[in-house]
């Protein structure tokens, strides 16, 4: 009697690049794969990318980059996390948790004390389960031609170090959002 082999746990890898074709491999060909076009915002690409492949196909991704920010009038940096995606047929398997954990593990080595992301309201419960906390303040972000915009999506943060506490006060991102 032969035993069924146990399934191999997904492995997160650092991606050398992340292209539009990679995004389409995960989310399909859509003009608005993240559902944020309605915001009218200009977004930054991420610099570091992490992904999960299943049967040779990219099925999950998260990216990050360091960003200048002021919190309560004090300048600092955060790690912006974005482009978090799990292929529709692969959702509910813990892939978002895995890819975000690897992304945040890398973020802890980059210097900033917090990570920040923007998400649509229906995703807030998912990110809460993954240890993120919503901010109850508006966040200002840069936009083309020196314009400031209030971020219409939900801003969430998570500490990157055990002793990191998000300071009080207004938040301004000194760049486009990620």
N, C-alpha and C positions, 0 to 999 in steps of 0.2 A: 504494500500500500504506500503510495507516494504522497508526500505532503505538498500542499500548495505553497509556493514560495511567498514569503511575506513581501508586501509592496515596498518598493524602495522609496524612502522619504525624499521629497523634493529638495534639491540643492540650490541655494542662491549663489549666483556668480556675479562678479563685477563685470560689466559690459564695457568693452573698449569704446563703443559708440552706441548711440540710440537714434535711429533715423525714423523718418515718417513711415517707411516700409515696416520697421520694427513695431511701431505703434499700431499700424494697420493689421499686423500679424496677430496682435492681442485683441484689438477692439473692432476690427473691420474697417472698411472704407466709409468714413462718415465726415461730413463737413464740421460736425460739432461732437466729437467722440466723448468729451467730458461734460457736455451739457452746460457750458458756461459762455457761449457766444453772446447770449443776451446781455451780458455785463458790459460789452463794448470795450473791454480792457485789452491793453497790449501786455503780453506775458513774456517773461524771460525763459530761454531754454535752460535746462539744468546742466551742470558740469560733470557730475559723477552719476553713474547709472548702475542699477542692480536689477537682475532679472532672474526668472525661473523658467527653465525649459521643460517641456513634457513631450516625450516622443519626438524630440528634435525641433519642436515649435516653441517660440517664446510665448508664454501664457501669463506672465506677471511682470510688472516693472514698478520701480520707484526711483526717482531722481532727486538730487539735492544740489545746492550751492550756498555759499556763504553770502550773506547780505547785510549791508549797513542799516541800522535801525536806531531810532530814539525811543526810549521808554521813559515816560515821565520827564522828558527833556534831557535825559542822559544818553549820550551816544554809546552804542555797543554794536555787536554783531549777533545774528542768529543764523542758524542753518535753515534755509528754506527747503521744504520738502514738497515735491509736486510730481505730477505725471503718474500718480499712483493708479495702477490699472491691473485688473485681473480679467482674463478672457471670460465672457459670459458662461460658457460651458464648464468652466473650472471654478466658479464662485462657490463659496460654502465649504471649501476644503482647507481653509487656514492659510492660503497662499498670501493674502494681504498681510497677515500677521508675520509670516516668514520673511517676506521681502522688506517689509518696514523694519523688522528687527535688525536685519543685516545692514540696512541703510543707516539706521540710528547708531548701530555699533561703529560704523565708519565715522559718522558725524561726531561721535564722542572724541575722536582723535584730532579733530580739526580746530579746536579752540573755543568756539562759542559754548555758552552754558545752556542754551535752549534751542529747540527746533520749533518751527512755526509752519503751519500749512493753512490753506484756504479750502473750504469744502462746501458743497451744496448741503442745505439743511437735512435732507434724508440720510446723509452719510454721517451725521454727528453721532448717532448711537454706536456705529461701528468704530469710529475713532475713539470714543469714550471707552469702549471695551478694550481698546489697544493702549490705553493709558494717556490719551490726549485730553486736554481740558479746554473748553471753550472760553474765549475772552468775552467779557460783557461790555467791552468798549469798542467804539468805531476805530478802524485802522485806516490811516491815510496812506495811499500809495502813489508813486510817481506815474505819470503818463506822458505821452508825447507833448512836445512844445512847452515843457515846464509845468504842465497842468497837474494839480493834485486831485485825486479822486478818493471818495470813501469806498472802501472795499464792500461790495454788496453781498459777498459770500461770508460764511461763518469762519472766523479766525479761531484756530485752535493751536495750543502750545503744549510741549512736553519738555520736562527737564532732561538734560543730557548727562547731568551729574547728580549724585544723591543730595548734595547740599545746595542745589540751585533752586531758587524761589523766584517766580516771576514778579518783578517789581510793580508797584502801583503806578498809575498815570496813563496819559494818552500815548498811543503808539503811532509812529510814523515810519514807514519803510522808505529809505532813501534810494529806491530803485523801482523798476517795474516789478509787479508780483511775479512769483515763479509758478 
